[in-house]
Amino acid sequence: MKFAKENSKKKKKKKESRNLNVSSPCKDEARPRAFCFVFGSFLSPPDANGRQKAQQKETPADSSLVGVMGHRGRSGRRSTAGVGALLWAAATVLMVASLAGAEKFVFLFKEKNSHFFMIKGFALAAHYDVTVLPSACHCRRRCEVIPSCHSVSIVPRGGGDVECRTSSRPGNVNQWTERPNLLQTSGATHILETDDGEWEEPEVDGMFYRVKIHGTKIPHCDNSYEPATAKSLTQYEIFKKYYDTANSPMWVGLRLHSVVNTTDYEPYWENSTTVNPPQELPYDQSGLPSSVLHIDHDAENYFYMQKTGSEYEFYSGNPQNRYTLCQANKLKLHWP
């Protein structure tokens, strides 16, 4: 009888402790370690050409980033997600990271009926409210209790504090064109809420691609996409993947430009609001092999990509109906 009473007390105490863990996510002494698991910096922020260096993962115990924003209830506030949902999100993100390799810096996770991007190395650039808080966990909770908060940036400061930037943008989570601009910020993590229709994984350079399956005589994209430019070897590898999927020659954002005061022409990757650097970039500065470039005309022609044997090559050709490889910066990433 005595044993039964003691066992009952232990169960009751354990149940109370478990409830405390769920209801007090920002009290380190009360929450389970799994709740505060942070994914850490899988890699350094990408440079202006989409290149990244792998880093050792860091797992500070006081920075829970998954669970930044939970599902909204009828009151307009988001309900606090349970430990099981957070563990599910953690497993999902780690799985995606391990499959994609060291270059990834954008991850997806889901909590109940809400969908999110986690973007490492970037933070809100403008149009945000800011406050200094003791930890990333407190910053997460701040966004949870603000009904209009759709995105939050966690920027580390000296002494363990974080700069917590919250924003109501995008006002409509299913419109990616309304998303706030993000600036490359060392050590930062940005959490962005989105609609399930826009909850798709970008390529390793953080950009979104698609093939315009309508033949045109010049590169043509729509819906805020632009002709794709490959200003790094990483993006050249992405081009290859989409070519193999379409299995057709494709226009790209590469064009011959006349050299001032000469009769010469040089290939340049076009101006872009999508890929950094945004200005034109000479082909020979992109790091792509010169052997795959074929200049067949002395005019300001666009190039198309075509596979010859095992080589993916660029040709400046006469206008013909071809598909176009298009590119969009849906996460509004910007580099200094």
N, C-alpha and C positions, 0 to 999 in steps of 0.2 A: 504493500500500500504506500509505504514511504517512498519506495523507488518510483512508483507510478506518478506520485505528486511531483517529485523532483524532475522526472522526465517531462511532465506536462509543463512545468515552469521553464525548462530549457527550451521546449518547442515554442512557448509563448514569447520568450525573450528573443529567440532566433527570428521569429516572425516580425516582431517589433523592429529588430535591427534591420531586416531586409526592407521593410517599409521605409525606414529612415534613409537607407541608401538611395532609394528611388526618389524620394521627395526632397533630398538635400544634395543635389548634384554638385554644388560648388563648395561643399565643406569637405576638404581633403580627408579629415579624420573620420568622416561618416560614409563616404562613398566607396564602393569596391574599386580595386585597382583597374579592373577591366573597363570600368566606366570612364576612367580618365586616360585610357590608352590614346596616345597621339601617334600619327603615322610618321611624323618627323620629316626631315628634308631628304627625300629620296635622291635629290640631285640639286645642283646649284641652279639659280635662275638662268634661263636661256639667254644667249647674247642676241645681238641685233639680227643675226642670220639664222636664228633658230637652233644654234649649237648649244649643247649642254655638257657639263662634266658630272660624272657620277660622284656622289658623296656617300659617306657612311650614314646609315639611318640613325636618327636621334629619337629617343623616346623619353622626354621629360615627363615625370609622373603627374605634373599638375596642369597639363594642357590638353583637355579633351576638345577636339575639333569636330569630330563626327558628333552629331546631336546639336549642332549650332542652332538649327531651327527645326522645330517639330511641326506636326500637323495642327492646323487651326481648328478649334472647336467652334461651337455656335456662338460663343461669346466674342469671337474675334481673336482671342488669344490662342497661342499654340500650346497644346498639351505637352508635358514633359514626356519624352520617349522612355520606355522601359529599358532595362539593361539588356534584355534579349534582342531588342531591335538594334541597339547600339553595337552589340557583338556581331549581329548579322551584317550591319553596315561595314564594320571593321574588316570582317572576313571578305566581303565583296571587294572593297578597295584594295586590300592586299593582294587578292587574286588577280585583279586587273593589272596592278603594278607589276607583279611577277611575270605576267604573260607579255607585257609590252616592252620590258627591258628598261635599261637605266636612263633612257632619254625622256621618258614621260614625266610631265609635270602637271597634267590635268587629270583628275580622277572623278568618277561618278559615285554617288551613293544615294540611297533612298531611305526615308523614314516614314513609315505608314503610307499616307497618300501624298507625300511631298517628295519632290525630286530636286537634287542639288548637284552642282559642280564644286569640286575643291581644287583651287588653283594655287600651286606653290610658287612663291617668288614674285607675286603681284599683289597690288593693293589699290583701293579706290583712289583715283587721281583728283576728283572734284565732286561737289554736290553731296557732301556727307556731313553727319554730326560726329563729333569726336569727343572722347573722354578717356582719361587714363585710369586703368583698372589693375588690380593685383595679378590677374592671370587670364589666360585665354578662355578658361572656363567661365569666368565672370563676364567676359565679353560675349560669349555664346549666350549666356542667360539674358544679357541685356537685350539682345536681338529677339530672343524668344518672347519677351514680355511686351515688345513694341509691335502692335498689330500690323503696322505698315512696313515693317522691316523686311526687305526682300534680299538684301545682301549685306555682308559684314566682312570687314578686313581686320585681321589681327596682326599688328606690327610690334615686334619686340622692342623694348626700351631697356636702358641700363637699370640694374638693380632688380630685375625680375618682373617689373611692371610691363604692361602692354598698352599700346595706343589702340583703342577700340573705335573703329570707324563704321558707322551704320548708315544705311541709305534705303530710301523707299523705292529706288530704281532697281529694276524696271517696274514702272507702275502697272504694266500688264505683263505678267510673267511669260505669256506665250508669244510675245513679240521680242525677238532677239535684237532688233534694231533699237529698242528702247533701253538696252542694258547700259550700265555706266561704264565709262572708260577706266581701264586699269593700267597702272604704271608699274614697270618692273621695279620691285622694292626688295632688297636683300632681306631674307629671313621671314618675310611676310607670308600669310596664308589668307586667301580670299574664299569665302563661301557664297555661292550664288544660287538663289532659288530659281527654278525654271518649270515650265509646263512639261508634261510627259511627252508631248509632241515635239519638243525641242531638246529632249534629254537624250542626246546622241553623243557618242564618243568622238572627239576630234582626232586628227592624226598627231604624230609625235611632236610636230612643230606647233601644236595648238590651233592649227587652222582646220577648216572644213572644206572638203572638195566634193565636186560632182562633175559628171560629164554631161554636157549639153548635147543630147541625142537628136540634134536637128542640124543637118548640113548647112553651112553658111560659107560665103566667099571671103569673109574676114572673121576674126575671133568675135564671138558673141555670147554674152552671159546676161542673166536677168536676176531679179529678186535680190539686188544688192551684192551679187557675186561679181567677180572680175576675172578676166583671163589670168590663169595661174602663172606665177613666176617662180622659178627655182633659183633662189639666190644663195643656196647652200647645197652641199652634197646630200644632206638629209632630205631636202625637198625633191631632189632629182630621183632618189629612191622611191619617194611617194608617187612621183609621176609614172614610174615604171609600173607600179601596182595598178594604177587606174588605166594605163594603156592596156595591160593584160586583161583587165575586166571588160573594157570596151572592144578590144581587138580591132581597132580602127585607127587610122591616122587622125591626129587631133591638133587643132590650133592651140598655141600657148602664147603667153604674154612676152614673147621674144621678137625683136624687130630690128631690122637694119636701119641705122641712122646715118645720114651724111655727115662727114667730118668737115667742120668749118674751114673754108678757104682751100679745100682740096676736092678732088673728084673721088675720094675714097669713101667707103661705107664700113661701119663697124656695128657688130651686133650688141644690142643693149637689152637687158630686162627692163620692162616698162615701169613708169611711175606706178605706185600702188598705194592704196589706203589699207591694203590687207596685210602685206608682208613688209617687214623691216629688213634693210633700210627702205623707206618709202620712195626715195628718189631713184632715178634710173641708175642701173648698175651695169657697167661693161661686162660682157660675158666672161672675159678673161680674168675678172676679179671675183667670180662666183665660186671658183674652185672646181667647176665641172671640167671634164676632159675636153681638150681641143679636138681630139680625134673624132668626136661624134657630131661636130658642127660642120655643115656643108653649105657654103655660100654660092648659090648658083646664079644670082642676078645682081646687077648694079642698080638697085632701086630700093626704096624704103618698104620692102616686103616684110610681111610677118613670116614667122617660122611655124612649121608644123612638126610634130613628133611622129616618127615612124620607126618600127622595129625591122632591122635588117639582119637576119641571122640571129645572133644573140645580143646584138648591139641596139641600144635605144638612141636613135639619132635625130638631129634637128636639121630640117631642110628649109631654105627660103625658096618658096615655089610660087608659080603663077596662081592667081585666085581659082580655087576649086571648092566644091562643096565638101566641107569636112566638119567633123564634130569639134567641140571646144572643151578643153579642160578648164573648169572654173574653180574659183577659190574665194573663201569668205572668212573674215576675221570676226566670227560671231561672238567671241568672248571679249571683244574690244581691247585686245592686248596692245600695249604701247611700250616702246623702249626709249630711254632717255636720249 
